[in-house]
Amino acid sequence: MERPDLQNKKNLPFPNLILFDWHGTLVNTHDAMYQAVEEMLSQLDELDLIRHLRPEQQAKTEDDEKLLRYIRIFRHLHPRVLAEQRISRTDIFDALFGENETANAIAHHAYNECYRNHYGKVHPFQDGVYEYLCYMKKLGIKIGVMTNRSREFLAHELAHVDGGRWKELFDISLCGNEARRYKPAPDPLLEASEAVGVSADDKVWYVGDSLTDMITASKAQVTSVFYNGALWDEDWFEYTFTVVDHQEHQPKVIVNSFDELIDQIEQSITNAQDIDPTLLSERPTRLPALQPPPPREEPDWHPALANLTYPKVVLFDWHATLVDTLDAMYHAVDDMLKELREMGLLDHLVAPEHCKSPDDMKLVEYVRENLSLHPKIKLDRKISRTDIFEILFADNQAAKQLAHKGFTKHYRKYYGTALPFEPKVRHVLEGLRELGLTVGVITNRDREFFIHELNTVDGNGWAHLFDTEVCGDDTIKRKPHIDQVVKAADNLQIALGEDVWYVGDSTTDVIAAKSAGITSVFFNGALWDQPWLNKIFPGNERYPHKPDVVVNDFSEFWAMMLSCRKKHLRSKQ
């Protein structure tokens, strides 16, 4: 494929009809859209859509794979997607469900139900849209809107955006729930063209901001114009439109603004068009270029890599590091919390002044008043059971032991399925063993449950991949105390030191590792950003423990391991 040129101008045929996507092209409804998508994703289980998620190995791009994995585990959008607000709802659904029209229809219907709780605020995507649209009309071009949005929402937004003055400009508007099929099927474009008496050919332009829009235009065999309001760079376009199945759908032209769209229209005017030349002087005044959104502050603790000692032993946490058992875990925690009073634990909840942070204080107070986790905690699915108990009971060992016992009783009702946290986890474990490293697991999970999960995960189990496993009921004290780390060392007959790594996803794991004098690798599978990591690892006198390094996924972990190994081998020469 020819490398996309963001400033390209091509001699496109002069348009008889220009159809526009709505959200992300003509208007900005990002806040409501993303809130609705998040609400819909929290319902994936009850909608029975989890089983319809595309397998990660079938994802078309690496970004799609990360999106799929994150949503499968956390039922949330990837934090970078939320921070950048660049990807459309339709592209999200396409990444999740592909060509599964049944699943897409269920997802779009559920989204519409959720959007009803959030919609209302709508703004022109950029200044001057009304004037640009009026200019197109003066040039004799029919214009319209073709969107996956439902009529209920589009009608409301059309009536309110820019004082409602856009309504009379459009020759046609067609919504997703009115067409035979949703985009990326070509039906909506074909139906909209037919409705205004125009043949669906290259003299129909479809202007949209997403890959889905370009696929729709390509399938309908009309001219595709990518409106790059999100200001993706050339590398993004090259990557996106060189993927298998995407090559044939690359846009005919890319524009970064409505000024550039008008440039393309004027470029397409030939002597064959009966256009009064004086109209060209009525073109709207050019406006300043759009500016990209502020970048998400990604975790960057990798400089610590230079100080890491190459390991002889790598120990892993189990839940939310190697495997995903979130559904069962949260159900069991919530059931246990309902019994705090009967268990005599309500009076042992930590006092507000002893909480680590305002967020911890809110969690404790909510549990005290409601005997359950705050809905946001359950929706986020990012905090471990052990960290919850640490927040609730602090250093009260007797209370924590009772809490773990109560959890175990309820976990029996839910446990059974443990999924690899990432598809490549098994390969990483095998790779570590091939490097000659000793590999083990330290988990607060009771042995009864861990052994079942260990022997069934990934079909045939992973028992052969570990040299030792230490469970929560194998020692008197569980993490964050060092007892389990010490027991693992005794089992392996090794000394504890920086050449022993412990990889885990919680503050509890970090405290256990640093207290035992071994290297702490924080596995940031929940993708906390840097401000949040600074909050949970303040490094102050009261909470001194910080990880030695942070990795966001097993690809980063493996790259870090190989880098350390290379440095280690050089030092021995």
Buried (B, 14 or more C-beta within 10 A) or exposed (E): EEEBEBEBBEEBBBBBBBBBBBBBBBBBBBEBBBBBBBBBBBBBEEBEBEEBBBEBEEBBBEBBBBBBBBBBBBBBBBBBBBBBBBBBBBBBBBBBBBEBEEBBBBBBBBBBBBBBEBBEEBBBBBBBBBBBBBBBBBBBBBBBBBBBBBBBBBBEBBEBBBEEEBBEBBBBBBBBBEBEBBBBBBBBBBBBBEEBEBEBEBBBBBBBBBBBBBBBBBBBBBBBBBBBBBBBEEEBBBBBBBBEEBEEBBBBBBBBBBBBBBBBBBBBBEEEEEBEEEEBEEBBEEBEEBEEEEEBEBBEBBEBBEEBBBBBBBBBBBBBBBBBBBBBBBBBBBBBBEBBEEBEBBEBBBEEEEBBEEBBBBBBBBBBEEBBBBEEBBBBBBBBBBBBBBBBBBEBEEBBBBBBEBBBEBBEEBBEEBBBBBBBBBEBBBBBBEBEBBBBBBBBBBBEBBBBBBEBBBEEBBEEBBBBBBBBBBBEEBBBBBBBBBBBBEBBEBEBBBBBBBBBBBBBBBBBBBBBEBBBBBBBBBBBBBEBBBEBBBEEEEBEBBBBBBBBBBBBBBEBBEBBBEBBEEEEE
